[in-house]
Amino acid sequence: MIQIELLLQNKGRNINVKFPCSESEYQTVCRELELKDNYAFVRDVVEPKALAFKKDTFVNLDEINYLAKRMNSFDQKELFSFFAAVEAGDYVSTKDLINLTFNQTCYTLIRDVSNLKSVGRNYVLCSEVAISADELEKMDLEKIGRELLSSGKGVPTKYGLLFRNEDVAFETLYKGKGFPAYYYTGGEVLGVEIENGGERDYIYFPCEETEIDRALQRIGASDISECSKNIDFCSGDREWEDYFNDLLQKNDIESVNAISSAINRLGSNSDAISENLYKLSSVMEFAGVTFDDTAKVIRLAMCLEEFCYYREMKDDEMLGRTLKEQEYCDIPDSMDKYMDYERYARDFLEEKGGAYTKNGDVVYLREDQSLSEILGENDIKIGGI
C-alpha cells in the first residue's frame, strides 16, 4: 500500500515517486534522476498532507522508503495517531519520523470524547505494553477517561485530541546511520545483523546486491568482510542456521543469496519458506549431497520443484495409504481390507526410484528428470536409507 508520494527533482528533471517501493523501482528512480547519492529535492508532497513540511527540502530516499515501510504496518487508528503526533510534536527530520514509528505507545489519540469508558479503554490500551482482558475489565475505565480529559493536557489536532503518555519513555532506536531491524515482507529466509565500528544494520535475504551495498554504506563499511555478521532470524532449523552462519563467516554472501532466492521463489510466506528448507534437507540426503558442497546445495535448491516428497512417512503402510488417498481417492474405504498397502508402497518406490530419508520422508525425482544433470555430474549415487 502506498504511504508516501513525492514529486522529486534533480538536475531539472521531475518525477513522481511512490513509497514504499521495491529495490528495482528504487534503482530506476536513482537512474532517472541521475542521483550520485540517496538525496533528492522534494518539489511537492502529494501524499500524505501531514508531511507537507517536507516540501522544498532535500530528503534521503533510503530513509523515506524505510519510513514508508514502517507506516505500512499501521492500521488506520495508528496512522491517525502518527499524523497527530507529527502535527503536535517536534518531528521534522526523517530520522525523527522513523523513531516516532517505533514509539506509538507514547501517545493516545482520542477521536470521540462522548464515551468516557471508551476514552479510558483507549488510553490504557495505548499506554500499557501488555494487559490482559481480565485486568482491563477490573479497571474503572470511566474514571480513567474522565481524569484524562480533565487533565487539560490534550493537544487539539486535525485527527483528534492527542495526549502524551508521560509514563512511557521515548526510545531513539534510529540514530541516523544503520536502520533498526524490520522484517517488512514476511518472506525473508534469513535476517543478518552486520556491525562495523559499533554501528549496526540488517540484511534481509534474498535481496539485491544494491540493498547490501546501501546497508554497508549506512554503517560506514565498503565491503562485507569489514563487518561482523550475526544471524538475527532464520526460517530454517538449527542445521540451516549453522550452515548459513558458516557461509556468512566466510563472506560467501553470494551463496546465501542464491539459496535464499531459490527458496523464496517457491513461496514467499514464512510457512512455505520453512517447509521448503525442510524439503531441501530431505532432497540433499536423497541425492547424497552435504553442506560441504555448496555448489550442489544451490543446484538442488534451484531445482527443488523437480523433486516430489511425502513428509514423515512412518512405514510402507502409511506411505501406501497416503498414495491411495492422493492418487486413488475414488476407491471406497470398504476396499481397505483387500489392499496390500505395504506392497503398493514398495512397488511405487521401485518404479519411481524413490527412497526414505532418516526422518522417514519419501523423496523421488519427477519423470524425465536426471539427478546427474541437475547436479552437473555424469553419475551420482543416490543416498537415503
HELIX and SHEET records of a PDB file:
HELIX    1   1 GLU A   23  GLU A   32  1                                  10    
HELIX    2   2 LYS A   49  LYS A   54  5                                   6    
HELIX    3   3 LEU A   61  MET A   71  1                                  11    
HELIX    4   4 GLN A   76  ALA A   88  1                                  13    
HELIX    5   5 THR A   94  THR A  101  1                                   8    
HELIX    6   6 GLN A  104  CYS A  106  5                                   3    
HELIX    7   7 LEU A  116  SER A  127  1                                  12    
HELIX    8   8 ALA A  133  LYS A  138  1                                   6    
HELIX    9   9 LEU A  141  SER A  150  1                                  10    
HELIX   10  10 GLU A  209  ARG A  218  1                                  10    
HELIX   11  11 ILE A  224  GLU A  226  5                                   3    
HELIX   12  12 ARG A  238  GLN A  249  1                                  12    
HELIX   13  13 ILE A  253  ARG A  265  1                                  13    
HELIX   14  14 SER A  270  ALA A  287  1                                  18    
HELIX   15  15 THR A  294  MET A  302  1                                   9    
HELIX   16  16 LEU A  304  GLU A  306  5                                   3    
HELIX   17  17 ASP A  316  GLU A  327  1                                  12    
HELIX   18  18 ASP A  333  TYR A  338  5                                   6    
HELIX   19  19 TYR A  341  LYS A  352  1                                  12    
HELIX   20  20 LEU A  371  LEU A  375  1                                   5    
SHEET    1   A 4 ARG A  13  PHE A  19  0                                        
SHEET    2   A 4 ILE A   4  ASN A  10 -1                                        
SHEET    3   A 4 TYR A  39  GLU A  47 -1                                        
SHEET    4   A 4 PHE A  58  ASN A  60 -1                                        
SHEET    1   B 3 TYR A 107  ILE A 110  0                                        
SHEET    2   B 3 GLY A 160  ARG A 164 -1                                        
SHEET    3   B 3 VAL A 155  THR A 157 -1                                        
SHEET    1   C 3 GLU A 199  PHE A 205  0                                        
SHEET    2   C 3 LEU A 190  ASN A 196 -1                                        
SHEET    3   C 3 SER A 228  CYS A 234 -1                                        
SHEET    1   D 3 PHE A 307  TYR A 310  0                                        
SHEET    2   D 3 VAL A 362  LEU A 365 -1                                        
SHEET    3   D 3 ALA A 355  TYR A 356 -1                                        
END                                                                             
